[in-house]
Amino acid sequence: MQTNQDSIASVIRHCQEAKLNIATQNFDKAIDNLTEANFLVSNINNNQLKGGVLQTFVFLYYAVKNYEKADSENIKAITLFQKNDDKLSLAKAYTMQGLILTQTGRFNQAEGYFNDADELFTQLNDEQTQSNVLIGLGVLELKRGNPKRAVNYFDAGIPLYDNFHLTYQEAYAQLNKADALLQLENEVGYQNIVLAKQAYKKALAIIDTNSYASLKIESYNTAYQIAKKDNNLKEAQENLIIYTTKKDSIFKEYIKTSSRALDIESNLGDLNQIIEEQKNDLDKKKKSLNFGKMTNGLSIALIVILSLLTLSLYKNNNLRAKANELLQDKNNELQLAKEKAEKASLAKAQFLSTITHELRTPLYAVTGLTHLLMEENPKEYQKEHLNSLKFSGEYLLSLINNILDLNKLEANKVEVEKTTFNLKKRINDVLIALKKSADDKKTKLHLEFDDSVPDRLVGDPLKLSQILINLIGNSVKFTQNGDVYVRVKKLDLSKNKVMLHFEVEDNGVGISKKKQKSIFETFSQGSLQINRKFGGTGLGLSIVKNLLELMNSKIQLESDLGKGSKFWFNINFLVSDNSVEVDTAADRGLEVDLESLVNKKVLVVEDNKINQMITKKILEKNKMVCMVADNGMEAVKLVKNNKYDVVLMDIHMPGISGIEATQKIRAFDTTLPIIALTAVTIDENLDDFYQAGFNEIIPKPFKPEEFFEKIYKVIHFKLEPGDSN
């Protein structure tokens, strides 16, 4: 005889098999599974299990397009799950109701159910099942005539379906994405037809591998639409004939299946009523027996409770003594852990300083050689490779700088400067710098600037630029064929202080509620699939968070998957009475007269042969006279015996360091311009460099225009050590 547990397991198994058979359109077997499941569940007092069987019937009705019956049965399931406070099943039923209402054209109601489902899944922290909501919202927007927004939802969901191996959902999303892209074709050109073909091919591969019959039929319609857009009329006609033929054939199967399912529900309903009446009789007989058992049970329970109270009083004293000993041990452990953490933090800082120097040295060779090759009139096909190499070098340098910035922020070694600047000009400069990235994504940048914001503010424009570059760059990266809005509004203005509200909003793929909690952590990305598709290290938003906290502000985020994201923060600035913008050293640009540098004598002090060659070639291309010293002692001798216009001094060298060599030179020559040309992390040691006698510092790798600008400044303006800063 089958036990209750065996029956429950059988019901679950039959429901799972029914769902698989529905997906492959094997409806007869699906109905056989449901018949058996419904019969077994009628003898089990388990409302959650009954709701599961009811939900499987809903899937069947939805698959055969009997949306009216699917609607009524799903409402019953929702009522059942609400009574049992079964949030997971309720969220699934809400998602299903959204899909049903979408198919019947009740779009606003559908969106409400999808939002309710999304909220429940977020509470349950169930990202896998929550991902089904994205398909529903994508199909909803497609039916509403919003293909761009639909593509965003499908793009947000596809990496999740791949990650969780939800093959049916992935194929369905790819197929609908192709349809949405085809509707976008008139707006942005042929590119979306190419993307639609790619999505269609991915969907077809999954459909054929898993024998998803219903999706296979729909794929012929997508193939027809693609061929029609391509003006391939023969192929379009063939696919249309196959689609209509199969659609007519399967429609008859839908009617038969729906009718058979309704008959089963009716027969089983009568049987369930008989079984329920028999259960009521048995319950009445059991109640009289249970009353006598209850009084005996209460007496025994009272004796047990009194015994337990006596025992707990005895044990409580022993536990208190042991707790005191444990607390003392934990205090000792915490002290040791604190000391270890401090040592680890120091080791981390030293490691980063060393490793970035080791990375910058070969990176200087990569960027330097690339620059030299690009100036030697390469062929067109070579330019493409050299530009890729240049981009890779700049990307690696950006990564190194981000890691160093984050390390300094976490170590509280960054100070906020106060200079006068023009905010609107700053933001426009940032937008100009990011325009090419936006154009590559076919995304438009928009600036909405409150004209009542004062022209001159006092603050740290460099850090504000860094914040905006990271936020706007992040929005551009995750927005294709869309818009990024930068908004600045005045919130409050007193005599000499203004509070401003900054917003960066996009209509890209968005961020899930779960990931919003961790997106500002170091190396955090939306998911592994997001990292693979869009790239990046996950450092940018962490730097933004730390910089804003340093400036007494806080980053805020509002986002929905498929709809886009909005980052915002409020920040105070002083209002300047000065009508002249005071730029920081890093911002000052000079009109460099390269002709005035011709025939100037330069001593390059460098122990790395490749770096010697690169620096020398860059200088000689500008017709400067260059000599090379392999180490610090040799440099000191050469300076004593020769006249130079400038010395470019490396720091890490065998024998004496560049700092020591400079100190020795300053003992007999205080006017010779000396520039530190170094891969060492310099931000923390600026005072040491200037005290040693350096006039200027150029970090490697460098941009050639900045390199010559600093050489020009120290030669023509005779800067004292530290003046450039």
BAGUZA-295204 format. One record per residue (C-alpha): residue number from 0; residue in three letters; x, y, z. Coordinates in steps of 0.5 Angstrom, whole numbers. Layout:
N
> NUM, ALA, X, Y, Z
...
end
This chain:
725
> 0, MET, 0, 0, 0
> 1, GLN, 3, 7, -2
> 2, THR, 4, 11, 4
> 3, ASN, 3, 19, 5
> 4, GLN, 10, 21, 4
> 5, ASP, 10, 16, -3
> 6, SER, 4, 19, -5
> 7, ILE, 7, 26, -4
> 8, ALA, 13, 24, -8
> 9, SER, 9, 21, -13
> 10, VAL, 5, 28, -14
> 11, ILE, 11, 32, -15
> 12, ARG, 14, 27, -20
> 13, HIS, 8, 27, -24
> 14, CYS, 7, 35, -24
> 15, GLN, 15, 35, -26
> 16, GLU, 14, 30, -32
> 17, ALA, 7, 34, -34
> 18, LYS, 11, 41, -35
> 19, LEU, 17, 37, -39
> 20, ASN, 11, 34, -43
> 21, ILE, 8, 41, -44
> 22, ALA, 14, 44, -46
> 23, THR, 15, 39, -52
> 24, GLN, 8, 39, -53
> 25, ASN, 7, 32, -51
> 26, PHE, 0, 34, -49
> 27, ASP, -3, 27, -48
> 28, LYS, 2, 25, -43
> 29, ALA, 2, 31, -40
> 30, ILE, -6, 30, -38
> 31, ASP, -4, 23, -36
> 32, ASN, 1, 26, -31
> 33, LEU, -4, 31, -29
> 34, THR, -10, 26, -28
> 35, GLU, -6, 21, -23
> 36, ALA, -3, 27, -20
> 37, ASN, -10, 30, -18
> 38, PHE, -13, 23, -16
> 39, LEU, -7, 22, -11
> 40, VAL, -7, 30, -8
> 41, SER, -15, 29, -7
> 42, ASN, -13, 24, -1
> 43, ILE, -7, 28, 2
> 44, ASN, -9, 34, 7
> 45, ASN, -4, 39, 4
> 46, ASN, -6, 45, 1
> 47, GLN, 1, 47, -2
> 48, LEU, 1, 41, -6
> 49, LYS, -6, 42, -9
> 50, GLY, -4, 49, -11
> 51, GLY, 2, 46, -14
> 52, VAL, -3, 41, -18
> 53, LEU, -7, 47, -20
> 54, GLN, -1, 51, -22
> 55, THR, 1, 45, -27
> 56, PHE, -6, 45, -30
> 57, VAL, -5, 53, -31
> 58, PHE, 1, 52, -35
> 59, LEU, -3, 47, -39
> 60, TYR, -8, 52, -41
> 61, TYR, -3, 57, -42
> 62, ALA, 0, 53, -47
> 63, VAL, -6, 51, -51
> 64, LYS, -8, 58, -51
> 65, ASN, -14, 57, -47
> 66, TYR, -13, 64, -43
> 67, GLU, -20, 65, -40
> 68, LYS, -19, 58, -36
> 69, ALA, -12, 59, -35
> 70, ASP, -14, 66, -31
> 71, SER, -20, 63, -27
> 72, GLU, -15, 57, -25
> 73, ASN, -9, 61, -23
> 74, ILE, -14, 66, -19
> 75, LYS, -16, 60, -15
> 76, ALA, -9, 58, -14
> 77, ILE, -7, 65, -12
> 78, THR, -12, 65, -7
> 79, LEU, -10, 58, -4
> 80, PHE, -3, 61, -3
> 81, GLN, -5, 67, 0
> 82, LYS, -9, 63, 5
> 83, ASN, -2, 59, 7
> 84, ASP, 2, 65, 7
> 85, ASP, 7, 61, 1
> 86, LYS, 11, 67, -1
> 87, LEU, 15, 63, -6
> 88, SER, 9, 59, -10
> 89, LEU, 5, 66, -9
> 90, ALA, 10, 70, -13
> 91, LYS, 10, 64, -18
> 92, ALA, 3, 65, -19
> 93, TYR, 3, 72, -20
> 94, THR, 8, 72, -25
> 95, MET, 4, 67, -29
> 96, GLN, -2, 72, -28
> 97, GLY, 2, 77, -31
> 98, LEU, 4, 73, -37
> 99, ILE, -4, 71, -38
> 100, LEU, -6, 78, -37
> 101, THR, -1, 80, -42
> 102, GLN, -4, 75, -48
> 103, THR, -11, 78, -46
> 104, GLY, -9, 85, -47
> 105, ARG, -10, 87, -40
> 106, PHE, -3, 91, -40
> 107, ASN, -3, 95, -33
> 108, GLN, -6, 89, -29
> 109, ALA, -1, 85, -32
> 110, GLU, 5, 90, -30
> 111, GLY, 2, 90, -23
> 112, TYR, 2, 83, -22
> 113, PHE, 10, 83, -25
> 114, ASN, 12, 88, -20
> 115, ASP, 8, 84, -14
> 116, ALA, 12, 78, -16
> 117, ASP, 19, 82, -17
> 118, GLU, 18, 85, -10
> 119, LEU, 16, 78, -7
> 120, PHE, 22, 74, -10
> 121, THR, 27, 80, -7
> 122, GLN, 24, 79, 0
> 123, LEU, 26, 71, -1
> 124, ASN, 33, 73, -5
> 125, ASP, 31, 68, -10
> 126, GLU, 34, 71, -16
> 127, GLN, 34, 64, -20
> 128, THR, 26, 64, -20
> 129, GLN, 26, 72, -20
> 130, SER, 29, 72, -27
> 131, ASN, 22, 69, -30
> 132, VAL, 19, 76, -29
> 133, LEU, 24, 79, -34
> 134, ILE, 21, 75, -39
> 135, GLY, 14, 77, -37
> 136, LEU, 16, 85, -37
> 137, GLY, 20, 84, -44
> 138, VAL, 14, 81, -47
> 139, LEU, 9, 86, -44
> 140, GLU, 13, 92, -47
> 141, LEU, 14, 88, -54
> 142, LYS, 6, 88, -54
> 143, ARG, 5, 95, -52
> 144, GLY, 10, 97, -58
> 145, ASN, 16, 99, -54
> 146, PRO, 21, 94, -57
> 147, LYS, 27, 98, -54
> 148, ARG, 25, 97, -47
> 149, ALA, 23, 90, -49
> 150, VAL, 30, 89, -51
> 151, ASN, 33, 91, -45
> 152, TYR, 29, 86, -41
> 153, PHE, 31, 81, -45
> 154, ASP, 38, 83, -45
> 155, ALA, 38, 83, -37
> 156, GLY, 35, 76, -37
> 157, ILE, 39, 72, -42
> 158, PRO, 45, 72, -38
> 159, LEU, 41, 70, -32
> 160, TYR, 38, 64, -36
> 161, ASP, 45, 62, -38
> 162, ASN, 48, 62, -31
> 163, PHE, 42, 58, -28
> 164, HIS, 41, 53, -34
> 165, LEU, 34, 55, -36
> 166, THR, 34, 53, -43
> 167, TYR, 27, 54, -44
> 168, GLN, 27, 61, -42
> 169, GLU, 33, 63, -45
> 170, ALA, 31, 60, -52
> 171, TYR, 24, 64, -51
> 172, ALA, 28, 71, -49
> 173, GLN, 32, 70, -55
> 174, LEU, 27, 69, -60
> 175, ASN, 23, 75, -57
> 176, LYS, 29, 79, -57
> 177, ALA, 30, 78, -64
> 178, ASP, 23, 80, -66
> 179, ALA, 24, 86, -62
> 180, LEU, 30, 88, -65
> 181, LEU, 26, 87, -72
> 182, GLN, 21, 92, -70
> 183, LEU, 27, 97, -68
> 184, GLU, 30, 97, -75
> 185, ASN, 27, 103, -78
> 186, GLU, 30, 107, -72
> 187, VAL, 37, 105, -72
> 188, GLY, 39, 102, -79
> 189, TYR, 41, 95, -81
> 190, GLN, 45, 94, -75
> 191, ASN, 39, 91, -71
> 192, ILE, 38, 86, -77
> 193, VAL, 44, 83, -75
> 194, LEU, 43, 83, -68
> 195, ALA, 36, 80, -69
> 196, LYS, 39, 74, -73
> 197, GLN, 45, 73, -68
> 198, ALA, 39, 72, -63
> 199, TYR, 35, 68, -67
> 200, LYS, 41, 63, -69
> 201, LYS, 42, 62, -61
> 202, ALA, 35, 61, -60
> 203, LEU, 34, 56, -65
> 204, ALA, 40, 52, -63
> 205, ILE, 37, 51, -56
> 206, ILE, 30, 49, -59
> 207, ASP, 33, 44, -63
> 208, THR, 37, 41, -58
> 209, ASN, 32, 41, -53
> 210, SER, 26, 39, -58
> 211, TYR, 22, 45, -55
> 212, ALA, 16, 44, -61
> 213, SER, 12, 50, -59
> 214, LEU, 18, 55, -60
> 215, LYS, 20, 51, -66
> 216, ILE, 13, 53, -69
> 217, GLU, 14, 61, -67
> 218, SER, 22, 61, -70
> 219, TYR, 19, 60, -77
> 220, ASN, 15, 66, -76
> 221, THR, 21, 70, -73
> 222, ALA, 25, 67, -79
> 223, TYR, 20, 70, -84
> 224, GLN, 20, 77, -81
> 225, ILE, 28, 77, -82
> 226, ALA, 28, 74, -89
> 227, LYS, 22, 79, -91
> 228, LYS, 27, 85, -88
> 229, ASP, 33, 82, -92
> 230, ASN, 28, 82, -98
> 231, ASN, 29, 75, -99
> 232, LEU, 22, 74, -101
> 233, LYS, 23, 67, -103
> 234, GLU, 25, 65, -96
> 235, ALA, 20, 69, -93
> 236, GLN, 15, 65, -97
> 237, GLU, 17, 59, -95
> 238, ASN, 18, 60, -87
> 239, LEU, 11, 63, -87
> 240, ILE, 8, 57, -91
> 241, ILE, 11, 53, -86
> 242, TYR, 9, 57, -80
> 243, THR, 2, 58, -82
> 244, THR, 1, 50, -83
> 245, LYS, 4, 48, -77
> 246, LYS, 0, 53, -73
> 247, ASP, -7, 51, -76
> 248, SER, -5, 43, -74
> 249, ILE, -3, 45, -67
> 250, PHE, -9, 49, -66
> 251, LYS, -13, 43, -67
> 252, GLU, -9, 40, -62
> 253, TYR, -10, 45, -57
> 254, ILE, -18, 45, -58
> 255, LYS, -17, 37, -56
> 256, THR, -13, 38, -50
> 257, SER, -17, 44, -47
> 258, SER, -23, 40, -48
> 259, ARG, -20, 33, -45
> 260, ALA, -17, 37, -39
> 261, LEU, -24, 40, -37
> 262, ASP, -27, 33, -37
> 263, ILE, -22, 31, -32
> 264, GLU, -23, 37, -28
> 265, SER, -30, 35, -28
> 266, ASN, -30, 28, -26
> 267, LEU, -24, 29, -21
> 268, GLY, -29, 34, -18
> 269, ASP, -34, 29, -16
> 270, LEU, -29, 24, -13
> 271, ASN, -26, 30, -9
> 272, GLN, -33, 31, -6
> 273, ILE, -34, 24, -4
> 274, ILE, -28, 23, -1
> 275, GLU, -28, 30, 3
> 276, GLU, -35, 28, 6
> 277, GLN, -32, 21, 9
> 278, LYS, -26, 25, 12
> 279, ASN, -31, 30, 16
> 280, ASP, -35, 23, 19
> 281, LEU, -28, 21, 21
> 282, ASP, -26, 27, 24
> 283, LYS, -32, 27, 28
> 284, LYS, -30, 21, 31
> 285, LYS, -23, 22, 32
> 286, LYS, -25, 29, 36
> 287, SER, -28, 25, 42
> 288, LEU, -22, 20, 43
> 289, ASN, -18, 26, 43
> 290, PHE, -21, 30, 49
> 291, GLY, -19, 24, 54
> 292, LYS, -12, 24, 51
> 293, MET, -11, 31, 52
> 294, THR, -13, 31, 59
> 295, ASN, -8, 26, 61
> 296, GLY, -3, 29, 56
> 297, LEU, -3, 36, 60
> 298, SER, -2, 33, 67
> 299, ILE, 4, 29, 64
> 300, ALA, 7, 36, 61
> 301, LEU, 6, 40, 68
> 302, ILE, 10, 35, 71
> 303, VAL, 16, 35, 66
> 304, ILE, 16, 43, 66
> 305, LEU, 17, 43, 73
> 306, SER, 23, 38, 73
> 307, LEU, 26, 42, 67
> 308, LEU, 25, 49, 71
> 309, THR, 29, 45, 77
> 310, LEU, 34, 43, 72
> 311, SER, 35, 49, 68
> 312, LEU, 36, 53, 75
> 313, TYR, 42, 48, 76
> 314, LYS, 45, 49, 70
> 315, ASN, 45, 57, 69
> 316, ASN, 50, 58, 74
> 317, ASN, 55, 53, 71
> 318, LEU, 53, 57, 64
> 319, ARG, 55, 64, 67
> 320, ALA, 62, 62, 69
> 321, LYS, 63, 58, 63
> 322, ALA, 61, 65, 59
> 323, ASN, 65, 69, 63
> 324, GLU, 71, 65, 61
> 325, LEU, 69, 65, 54
> 326, LEU, 69, 72, 53
> 327, GLN, 76, 73, 56
> 328, ASP, 78, 68, 51
> 329, LYS, 75, 72, 45
> 330, ASN, 77, 79, 48
> 331, ASN, 84, 76, 47
> 332, GLU, 83, 73, 40
> 333, LEU, 80, 80, 38
> 334, GLN, 86, 83, 40
> 335, LEU, 91, 78, 36
> 336, ALA, 86, 79, 30
> 337, LYS, 87, 87, 30
> 338, GLU, 94, 86, 30
> 339, LYS, 94, 81, 25
> 340, ALA, 89, 86, 21
> 341, GLU, 94, 92, 22
> 342, LYS, 100, 88, 19
> 343, ALA, 96, 85, 13
> 344, SER, 94, 93, 11
> 345, LEU, 101, 95, 12
> 346, ALA, 103, 89, 7
> 347, LYS, 98, 90, 2
> 348, ALA, 100, 97, 2
> 349, GLN, 107, 95, 1
> 350, PHE, 105, 90, -4
> 351, LEU, 101, 95, -8
> 352, SER, 107, 100, -9
> 353, THR, 112, 94, -11
> 354, ILE, 107, 91, -16
> 355, THR, 105, 97, -19
> 356, HIS, 112, 99, -20
> 357, GLU, 113, 93, -24
> 358, LEU, 107, 93, -28
> 359, ARG, 109, 100, -30
> 360, THR, 116, 99, -32
> 361, PRO, 114, 94, -38
> 362, LEU, 107, 98, -39
> 363, TYR, 112, 104, -41
> 364, ALA, 115, 100, -46
> 365, VAL, 108, 98, -49
> 366, THR, 106, 105, -50
> 367, GLY, 112, 108, -52
> 368, LEU, 114, 103, -57
> 369, THR, 106, 104, -60
> 370, HIS, 107, 111, -60
> 371, LEU, 113, 111, -64
> 372, LEU, 111, 106, -69
> 373, MET, 104, 110, -70
> 374, GLU, 109, 116, -72
> 375, GLU, 112, 112, -77
> 376, ASN, 107, 113, -82
> 377, PRO, 104, 105, -81
> 378, LYS, 100, 102, -87
> 379, GLU, 92, 103, -86
> 380, TYR, 91, 95, -83
> 381, GLN, 97, 96, -78
> 382, LYS, 94, 103, -75
> 383, GLU, 88, 98, -73
> 384, HIS, 93, 94, -69
> 385, LEU, 97, 99, -66
> 386, ASN, 90, 103, -64
> 387, SER, 88, 96, -61
> 388, LEU, 95, 96, -57
> 389, LYS, 94, 103, -55
> 390, PHE, 87, 102, -52
> 391, SER, 90, 96, -49
> 392, GLY, 96, 100, -46
> 393, GLU, 91, 105, -43
> 394, TYR, 86, 100, -40
> 395, LEU, 92, 97, -36
> 396, LEU, 94, 104, -34
> 397, SER, 87, 106, -32
> 398, LEU, 86, 99, -28
> 399, ILE, 93, 101, -24
> 400, ASN, 91, 108, -23
> 401, ASN, 84, 105, -20
> 402, ILE, 87, 100, -15
> 403, LEU, 92, 106, -13
> 404, ASP, 86, 111, -12
> 405, LEU, 82, 106, -8
> 406, ASN, 88, 104, -4
> 407, LYS, 89, 111, -2
> 408, LEU, 82, 112, 0
> 409, GLU, 81, 106, 4
> 410, ALA, 88, 108, 8
> 411, ASN, 85, 115, 9
> 412, LYS, 91, 118, 5
> 413, VAL, 87, 123, 0
> 414, GLU, 85, 130, 2
> 415, VAL, 80, 134, -1
> 416, GLU, 83, 141, -4
> 417, LYS, 79, 147, -5
> 418, THR, 80, 151, -11
> 419, THR, 75, 156, -16
> 420, PHE, 72, 152, -22
> 421, ASN, 67, 153, -27
> 422, LEU, 62, 147, -26
> 423, LYS, 58, 147, -32
> 424, LYS, 65, 147, -36
> 425, ARG, 67, 141, -32
> 426, ILE, 61, 137, -34
> 427, ASN, 62, 139, -41
> 428, ASP, 69, 137, -41
> 429, VAL, 67, 130, -38
> 430, LEU, 62, 129, -43
> 431, ILE, 67, 131, -49
> 432, ALA, 71, 126, -46
> 433, LEU, 66, 120, -46
> 434, LYS, 63, 122, -53
> 435, LYS, 66, 117, -57
> 436, SER, 65, 111, -52
> 437, ALA, 57, 114, -53
> 438, ASP, 57, 114, -60
> 439, ASP, 60, 107, -61
> 440, LYS, 54, 105, -57
> 441, LYS, 49, 109, -61
> 442, THR, 47, 112, -54
> 443, LYS, 46, 120, -53
> 444, LEU, 49, 124, -48
> 445, HIS, 44, 130, -45
> 446, LEU, 46, 135, -40
> 447, GLU, 40, 139, -36
> 448, PHE, 44, 144, -32
> 449, ASP, 40, 149, -27
> 450, ASP, 42, 156, -30
> 451, SER, 41, 159, -23
> 452, VAL, 47, 155, -20
> 453, PRO, 53, 160, -19
> 454, ASP, 58, 161, -24
> 455, ARG, 64, 160, -19
> 456, LEU, 64, 155, -14
> 457, VAL, 70, 153, -9
> 458, GLY, 71, 145, -8
> 459, ASP, 75, 140, -11
> 460, PRO, 74, 140, -19
> 461, LEU, 79, 134, -20
> 462, LYS, 75, 129, -15
> 463, LEU, 68, 131, -18
> 464, SER, 71, 130, -25
> 465, GLN, 73, 123, -23
> 466, ILE, 66, 122, -20
> 467, LEU, 62, 124, -26
> 468, ILE, 67, 120, -31
> 469, ASN, 66, 114, -27
> 470, LEU, 58, 115, -26
> 471, ILE, 57, 117, -33
> 472, GLY, 62, 112, -36
> 473, ASN, 58, 106, -33
> 474, SER, 52, 108, -35
> 475, VAL, 54, 109, -42
> 476, LYS, 57, 102, -42
> 477, PHE, 51, 99, -40
> 478, THR, 46, 103, -45
> 479, GLN, 46, 101, -52
> 480, ASN, 42, 105, -57
> 481, GLY, 39, 109, -51
> 482, ASP, 40, 116, -47
> 483, VAL, 44, 118, -41
> 484, TYR, 42, 124, -38
> 485, VAL, 46, 128, -33
> 486, ARG, 42, 133, -29
> 487, VAL, 45, 138, -24
> 488, LYS, 40, 142, -20
> 489, LYS, 40, 147, -14
> 490, LEU, 37, 145, -8
> 491, ASP, 39, 151, -3
> 492, LEU, 43, 157, -3
> 493, SER, 45, 161, 3
> 494, LYS, 50, 167, 3
> 495, ASN, 57, 163, 1
> 496, LYS, 54, 156, 0
> 497, VAL, 50, 152, -5
> 498, MET, 47, 145, -4
> 499, LEU, 47, 142, -11
> 500, HIS, 43, 135, -13
> 501, PHE, 47, 131, -19
> 502, GLU, 43, 125, -23
> 503, VAL, 46, 121, -28
> 504, GLU, 40, 117, -31
> 505, ASP, 40, 112, -37
> 506, ASN, 35, 107, -40
> 507, GLY, 40, 101, -40
> 508, VAL, 40, 94, -38
> 509, GLY, 39, 96, -30
> 510, ILE, 41, 93, -24
> 511, SER, 37, 87, -20
> 512, LYS, 35, 89, -13
> 513, LYS, 39, 84, -10
> 514, LYS, 46, 86, -13
> 515, GLN, 44, 94, -11
> 516, LYS, 46, 92, -4
> 517, SER, 53, 90, -6
> 518, ILE, 54, 94, -13
> 519, PHE, 59, 99, -9
> 520, GLU, 63, 94, -6
> 521, THR, 70, 93, -9
> 522, PHE, 71, 89, -15
> 523, SER, 63, 88, -15
> 524, GLN, 59, 87, -22
> 525, GLY, 52, 85, -23
> 526, SER, 54, 78, -25
> 527, LEU, 60, 74, -28
> 528, GLN, 56, 74, -34
> 529, ILE, 55, 82, -34
> 530, ASN, 63, 82, -33
> 531, ARG, 64, 78, -39
> 532, LYS, 59, 82, -44
> 533, PHE, 61, 89, -42
> 534, GLY, 68, 88, -38
> 535, GLY, 70, 92, -33
> 536, THR, 73, 91, -26
> 537, GLY, 68, 93, -21
> 538, LEU, 72, 99, -18
> 539, GLY, 69, 105, -21
> 540, LEU, 63, 105, -17
> 541, SER, 67, 103, -11
> 542, ILE, 72, 109, -12
> 543, VAL, 65, 114, -13
> 544, LYS, 63, 112, -6
> 545, ASN, 69, 113, -2
> 546, LEU, 70, 120, -6
> 547, LEU, 63, 122, -4
> 548, GLU, 64, 120, 3
> 549, LEU, 71, 124, 3
> 550, MET, 67, 130, 1
> 551, ASN, 61, 129, 6
> 552, SER, 56, 126, 1
> 553, LYS, 53, 119, 0
> 554, ILE, 51, 116, -7
> 555, GLN, 44, 113, -8
> 556, LEU, 41, 108, -13
> 557, GLU, 35, 107, -16
> 558, SER, 34, 101, -21
> 559, ASP, 30, 96, -25
> 560, LEU, 32, 91, -29
> 561, GLY, 31, 92, -36
> 562, LYS, 29, 100, -35
> 563, GLY, 35, 103, -33
> 564, SER, 39, 106, -27
> 565, LYS, 39, 113, -24
> 566, PHE, 45, 115, -19
> 567, TRP, 44, 121, -15
> 568, PHE, 48, 125, -10
> 569, ASN, 47, 132, -6
> 570, ILE, 54, 136, -5
> 571, ASN, 55, 142, -2
> 572, PHE, 60, 147, -5
> 573, LEU, 62, 154, -3
> 574, VAL, 61, 160, -7
> 575, SER, 67, 164, -10
> 576, ASP, 67, 172, -10
> 577, ASN, 73, 171, -15
> 578, SER, 71, 171, -22
> 579, VAL, 77, 168, -25
> 580, GLU, 78, 160, -25
> 581, VAL, 84, 157, -21
> 582, ASP, 86, 151, -24
> 583, THR, 90, 146, -20
> 584, ALA, 97, 143, -23
> 585, ALA, 94, 137, -26
> 586, ASP, 89, 142, -30
> 587, ARG, 94, 147, -33
> 588, GLY, 95, 147, -40
> 589, LEU, 101, 151, -44
> 590, GLU, 101, 152, -51
> 591, VAL, 108, 149, -52
> 592, ASP, 113, 151, -57
> 593, LEU, 116, 145, -59
> 594, GLU, 121, 149, -64
> 595, SER, 124, 152, -57
> 596, LEU, 126, 145, -55
> 597, VAL, 130, 144, -61
> 598, ASN, 138, 142, -60
> 599, LYS, 136, 143, -52
> 600, LYS, 141, 138, -49
> 601, VAL, 138, 132, -44
> 602, LEU, 141, 127, -40
> 603, VAL, 137, 121, -39
> 604, VAL, 139, 117, -33
> 605, GLU, 136, 110, -34
> 606, ASP, 138, 103, -32
> 607, ASN, 133, 99, -37
> 608, LYS, 136, 99, -44
> 609, ILE, 129, 98, -47
> 610, ASN, 126, 105, -43
> 611, GLN, 133, 108, -45
> 612, MET, 132, 107, -52
> 613, ILE, 124, 109, -52
> 614, THR, 126, 116, -48
> 615, LYS, 131, 117, -53
> 616, LYS, 128, 116, -59
> 617, ILE, 122, 120, -57
> 618, LEU, 126, 126, -55
> 619, GLU, 130, 126, -62
> 620, LYS, 124, 126, -66
> 621, ASN, 123, 133, -63
> 622, LYS, 130, 134, -65
> 623, MET, 133, 134, -58
> 624, VAL, 140, 132, -56
> 625, CYS, 140, 126, -52
> 626, MET, 145, 123, -48
> 627, VAL, 144, 117, -43
> 628, ALA, 147, 115, -36
> 629, ASP, 146, 107, -34
> 630, ASN, 146, 109, -26
> 631, GLY, 146, 115, -21
> 632, MET, 154, 115, -20
> 633, GLU, 155, 116, -28
> 634, ALA, 150, 121, -28
> 635, VAL, 153, 125, -23
> 636, LYS, 160, 125, -26
> 637, LEU, 157, 127, -33
> 638, VAL, 153, 133, -30
> 639, LYS, 160, 135, -27
> 640, ASN, 163, 135, -33
> 641, ASN, 158, 137, -38
> 642, LYS, 153, 142, -39
> 643, TYR, 145, 140, -40
> 644, ASP, 139, 144, -40
> 645, VAL, 135, 138, -37
> 646, VAL, 136, 132, -33
> 647, LEU, 131, 126, -33
> 648, MET, 132, 122, -27
> 649, ASP, 129, 115, -26
> 650, ILE, 128, 113, -18
> 651, HIS, 130, 105, -18
> 652, MET, 137, 104, -20
> 653, PRO, 143, 100, -18
> 654, GLY, 148, 103, -14
> 655, ILE, 145, 110, -11
> 656, SER, 138, 111, -13
> 657, GLY, 135, 117, -17
> 658, ILE, 134, 121, -10
> 659, GLU, 141, 120, -8
> 660, ALA, 144, 122, -15
> 661, THR, 139, 128, -15
> 662, GLN, 142, 130, -8
> 663, LYS, 149, 130, -10
> 664, ILE, 148, 134, -16
> 665, ARG, 144, 139, -12
> 666, ALA, 151, 140, -7
> 667, PHE, 154, 143, -13
> 668, ASP, 149, 145, -18
> 669, THR, 142, 148, -15
> 670, THR, 140, 151, -22
> 671, LEU, 140, 145, -27
> 672, PRO, 132, 143, -28
> 673, ILE, 132, 135, -26
> 674, ILE, 125, 132, -27
> 675, ALA, 124, 125, -24
> 676, LEU, 122, 120, -30
> 677, THR, 119, 114, -25
> 678, ALA, 114, 108, -25
> 679, VAL, 114, 109, -17
> 680, THR, 108, 111, -14
> 681, ILE, 109, 118, -13
> 682, ASP, 103, 121, -9
> 683, GLU, 105, 119, -2
> 684, ASN, 112, 122, -3
> 685, LEU, 111, 128, -7
> 686, ASP, 115, 132, -1
> 687, ASP, 121, 127, -1
> 688, PHE, 122, 128, -8
> 689, TYR, 121, 136, -8
> 690, GLN, 126, 136, -2
> 691, ALA, 131, 132, -5
> 692, GLY, 131, 137, -11
> 693, PHE, 127, 135, -16
> 694, ASN, 123, 141, -20
> 695, GLU, 118, 136, -23
> 696, ILE, 115, 129, -23
> 697, ILE, 113, 125, -30
> 698, PRO, 110, 118, -28
> 699, LYS, 111, 113, -33
> 700, PRO, 108, 111, -37
> 701, PHE, 106, 118, -40
> 702, LYS, 103, 122, -45
> 703, PRO, 108, 125, -50
> 704, GLU, 104, 132, -50
> 705, GLU, 104, 132, -42
> 706, PHE, 112, 130, -43
> 707, PHE, 114, 135, -47
> 708, GLU, 109, 140, -43
> 709, LYS, 113, 139, -37
> 710, ILE, 120, 139, -40
> 711, TYR, 118, 146, -43
> 712, LYS, 116, 149, -36
> 713, VAL, 122, 147, -32
> 714, ILE, 127, 150, -38
> 715, HIS, 123, 156, -40
> 716, PHE, 120, 158, -33
> 717, LYS, 126, 156, -29
> 718, LEU, 121, 152, -23
> 719, GLU, 124, 151, -16
> 720, PRO, 122, 145, -13
> 721, GLY, 115, 144, -12
> 722, ASP, 113, 150, -16
> 723, SER, 109, 146, -21
> 724, ASN, 105, 143, -15
end
